Amino acid sequence: MNYGLDNFVLDPPLSQFVSLLLLISMDAIGISFVKIIGININVNNWLRWQAPVIGTSVLSVLLYPMALMGIAGLNNFRLIALGLIVVSIIHIGNNLRLCDWKYKQVLSLHQIIFWCLLVGYLFLALLPITNADSLDYHVGVALHVLNTGAMPVIPEWFHSKIAGSGDVLNALGFSIGAEQFGSLLQFSGLLAIAGILLYFSRNTNRDHDDWGYFIAITGLSSPVLIFLVSSVKPQILPIALTTCALALLGFTFISEKNNRAFAKKIYMLICLLVMVASQMKFNYLLGGGTVGLV
């Protein structure tokens, strides 16, 4: 067995590049899943911002049972990761063909600040892992999964008992040397929350076009995000999952398509999100359970 982190990490900037490709594949999976269950999604819809976290949820449902059954070894995860890289390349190609390069809108000050904050957090997520908590058991459990194919059952390693599906996702990234995949998943959670703040705040104040960006900037400027985005500790991602589930609950009531069949599709997606959030970290059982009960 090999538990040295340097043996599971590619040299920069290749590690960052592969991590970004894996994140893009989460976006592709999320879009496909939402379309399969029959929910309309497009670029101007707030659900478009949720695609990466929804894709991560779908993948987590597949990978976490593999680790629980002891079949999540290095070779299996590496094969899955390589398949995701192919999916991301196809997804990039499809979006480049559909992209409209004739964008001439002048950005306001609020929009500039909003996008600068997001780009800054993206660069922060692309840095090497230095967080002590992450290096302790979030990385350690991920490497244990790759070495043994299963979640650790070691009484002396107390912190390993609180590991969850988020650490299995970290293992997927380490299987092909993508060190920053875990922190990019936290960044995708931040994107999802920002999209929700933009959509719902702009719809509550239509007279002020920049109101949504102002509310989103207020959320993105929280200092604690600097710590959370730069680590592979699954904190922002499960928060985004429960927030998205709550937003879907509200969206069901305000949507013009509010009917029984549409509500069932939304309910299925809510169940997926709160279930994955509760399995990433046990302290999200309360938030996810509350939304699920509602």
Salt bridges, closest charged atoms under 4 A:
ASP27 OD1 - ARG48 NH1 2.70
ASP27 OD2 - HIS91 NE2 2.73
ASP133 OD2 - HIS138 NE2 4.00
ASP133 OD2 - LYS233 NZ 2.55
ASP136 OD2 - HIS159 ND1 2.69
ASP167 OD1 - HIS138 ND1 2.72
ASP210 OD2 - HIS110 ND1 3.89
